[in-house]
Every structure is written in C-alpha cells, then in structure tokens.
Amino acid sequence: MTYLAKPQLHHPELPKNTVGFTRRDYEGKISTLCAGCGHDSISASLIQACWEMDIQPHKVAKLSGIGCSSKTPDYFLGNSHGFNSVHGRMPSVLTGANLANHDLLYLGVSGDGDSASIGLGQFAHCMRRGVNMVYLVENNGVYGLTKGQFSATADKGSKSKRGVVNSDEPIDMVGLALQLGASFVARSFSGDKKQLVPLIKAAIEHKGAAFIDFLSPCVAFNNHSGSTKSYDYVREHNAAVNRLDFITGRDEITADYEPGTVTTVTQHDGSVLRLRKLAADYDATDRIKVMNYLHERAAAGEVVTGLLYVDPASSDLHEHLNTIDVPLNQLGERELCPGAVALEKFNAALRYGAALARRQPARSPCDNLPACW
C-alpha cells in the first residue's frame, strides 16, 4: 500500500514559537494506524505540547519497543533523534542513552503489551532508578498487531472480539509506578486533549521518572462474534481466493468534563468507561493517600485521570550516581585518559577498601542462633 508523503512546503503565515518553528515542524510521517485510533490523538498532543514549550526538535530523543504504540514515534517530531528497540527493552536502551548524554529530553513510548508483559522487569528498574525521562504507555488492553488478544492490563471480566471472557487479574501500571518510586505519575484518556497537553508539558518539566498511563481505545477489535459485519463472519461466508483485511474508519472518541466530576464514555463496542477527573484541591504529594484513593475509586468502578502523584523534591539517576555534567561524546582525551598517576590513585583506593574488608571477621548467618540449635 502506498501512502502520500506530507508536503514540505509550509504556508508563510503559519504561526511560529519563540525558537522559530511552526507546529508543522513538530510533526512526523503520515500515520498508518487505524482511522480513529487513540494513539494518534496522543501523538497530536505531544506535537502540541512540544511546540508550545518551544522545545528544539534536535534536543529530543524518542525511543520505543514493539507494538502499535511503538510505531507512533514515527508520527511526531520527525526531526528528532529516534530509536526503535526490541520488544520490551526500550527502558534499558533509553537508560544507556541518558547516562551517555543527559542534555537531551527523553521520551519513551510504549504500550501495555510492551511494558506490562515482556518488558515488565525493565519498566520496574527504570522507575525505581529515577531515570530522567517521560515514560508514555498507550494502554488499550489488547495486542493490536496480533489480532487483539488480551494484554496484561485487560480488565478481568472484559470480552475479546471473539466473545472470550478474560479471567486473569489485570496489571495496574499506575499502581506499579507508584510502588516502584516514580516521582511523577499520571493517567489520562486519549480523547481528552484539554487534559493531555498540560499533563505532557508537566511531565517534560519534571526531573526524574515521569510516568503517564494513557487509556487509548483500539478501534480495530471491537466487533463481536454475533455480528454479521465482523471479520470472522465475513471470512466464514466468503469463498475468496485470498485472505484480506480492511478496517473501516471509526470516529474519534472524545471527552470534555470538569475537574472533580465523573463522565461515562461509550466506546465503539458498546462498553463504557467511567472517568473521574481529579478535583482542584486534590493532594498529589502523599504517595500513600494517592494509592488508597486509587483503590477506593477502582472499587467504585471509576478510572481516575489527571496528575495522580508528584514528588516536588525529586532527583534523577545522574544525581544518584554523581555523574559528570558533560555528555560523554563531548569529553576529550584528557578527561577520558587522565594518565598513570590518576590510575594509580584509583587502584590504591580500591586496594585500601579491600584491605579494610579483610580485617572484618566473617560472620555466619548462624552466629546469633541459640546454642541449643
């Protein structure tokens, strides 16, 4: 299939930000996702946020893993650095890049399959280490590239497009991020642009591990087994010579509601989301109260959106490790090869530490047990 490329010419009167870029300069290639996919709304909000914040595209590094969500970095910030890693390994690749050069803004784009299944261990360590990044999970509860099986975040009792009921407990990425020490945790709905843009801007400004869980409905796998318009029904009644897929367009689902209120969003398959937007006086600085509040609202069948938790005194991995301020690719021979004298001092310090350790008598785990044992 051939897709038209975006024209390079811009209207001369397009508004520019303070660094001289139009909003078009923050766009990427034409999306190949399904029409109405919530992921495209998230990409549009990222474009808007970066343009409004006057971010220079060449100062951004966007990394991803595998899945529909991991395709989206191709659709925004086309003039930025980009790397598509293997399945679930985006956090470790981003951590390495961040340690080598912390002058860049790091956007890690992932999905519920990429981060909550094969990449769960990588997600955990990225959060607890406080890597300075914006970790974006586009969460739709299914594996969109492999025909819509349940992902690890699918709610218990939800149905697949084949009518199969999910019997597994879901993994709550927000709850995990809070438990693992993320210093900025938020959740939003892909159709709520008024909330998306300021949340992304706040996450970009935050120092440390900033995590946002985006509820992003999949429009391709909402048909059910009883429908005569479903893909399965057509295949069973069609004597075609080959097997083709055509996904019909869907209207984008949007929501607009006030802070402190609840709204019900009906999705394409008839299922509903009950979204509660945080009130203006909500305290986002108490981790324990936040976790309790999320459990209370979940028990009431509500999905809380907004900035859930933030640590005003956060730090990042570079502060923990006391690394050098200069990016590694800007260091010269003098800094990288300080000479024999500096090497001898370093080795002497290691020898001194080893000598101190040898003077301490080894202790057995049984030393403190009663003699009768």
Salt bridges, closest charged atoms under 4 A:
ASP25 OD1 - HIS10 ND1 3.76
GLU27 OE1 - LYS6 NZ 3.06
GLU27 OE2 - ARG23 NH1 3.55
GLU27 OE1 - ARG24 NE 3.14
GLU52 OE1 - LYS201 NZ 2.74
ASP74 OD2 - LYS29 NZ 3.92
ASP103 OD1 - HIS102 ND1 3.76
ASP114 OD1 - HIS87 NE2 3.89
GLU138 OE1 - HIS39 ND1 3.83
GLU169 OE2 - LYS156 NZ 3.20
ASP172 OD1 - ARG187 NH2 3.06
ASP192 OD2 - LYS277 NZ 3.10
ASP213 OD2 - ARG187 NE 3.32
ASP232 OD2 - ARG162 NH1 3.30
ASP245 OD2 - LYS147 NZ 2.82
ASP245 OD1 - ARG235 NH2 2.02
ASP256 OD2 - LYS194 NZ 3.20
GLU302 OE2 - ARG274 NH2 3.56
GLU302 OE1 - ARG276 NE 2.50
GLU302 OE1 - ARG297 NE 3.08
GLU319 OE2 - LYS207 NZ 2.44
GLU344 OE2 - ARG351 NH2 2.61
